C-alpha cells in the first residue's frame, strides 16, 4: 500500500500498534496522569498485563511512571511523555492516511464501468 504521495506506506509505530498500548496512550493523552487501577479498568486487562504494557511503553520513553503513596497505600501513576504524545500523533496520522487511501480506493472502484455485461 502506498501513501497519498505514491511513496512509502504510512509509518505506523510498532510500539503503539498493539490495541492495549494504543488505548493506554490515547487515554493518557487526554490527562496529565492516571492511576494504575483506573488504567487497568479502562483497558479491561489484568494487573500483570497492564504492568507489562506500561513497562514496555516506559522502555520506549513514551510513558513515565511515578510511584508513591496515597495515605499508607502504595500507588502507581502513569503519564504520556512529550515523545509519547508525538509518537501517538504520528501513529494516528498514519492510521488516518490508511483509512483515507481505502476510502479513495473504494470510491474509485465504485465509478469503474460495469464490464461484465450484466
Residue, then its C-alpha position, 0 to 999 in steps of 0.5 A: x500500500x502506498x501513501x497519498x504521495x505514491x511513496x512509502x506506506x504510512x509509518x505506523x509505530x510498532x510500539x503503539x500498534x498493539x490495541x492495549x498500548x494504543x488505548x493506554x496512550x490515547x487515554x493518557x493523552x487526554x490527562x496529565x496522569x492516571x492511576x494504575x487501577x483506573x488504567x487497568x479498568x479502562x483497558x479491561x486487562x489484568x494487573x500483570x498485563x497492564x504492568x507489562x504494557x506500561x513497562x514496555x511503553x516506559x522502555x520506549x520513553x513514551x510513558x513515565x511512571x511515578x510511584x508513591x503513596x496515597x495515605x499508607x497505600x502504595x500507588x502507581x501513576x502513569x503519564x504520556x511523555x512529550x515523545x509519547x504524545x508525538x509518537x501517538x500523533x504520528x501513529x494516528x496520522x498514519x492510521x488516518x492516511x490508511x483509512x483515507x487511501x481505502x476510502x479513495x480506493x473504494x470510491x474509485x472502484x465504485x465509478x469503474x464501468x460495469x464490464x461484465x455485461x450484466 
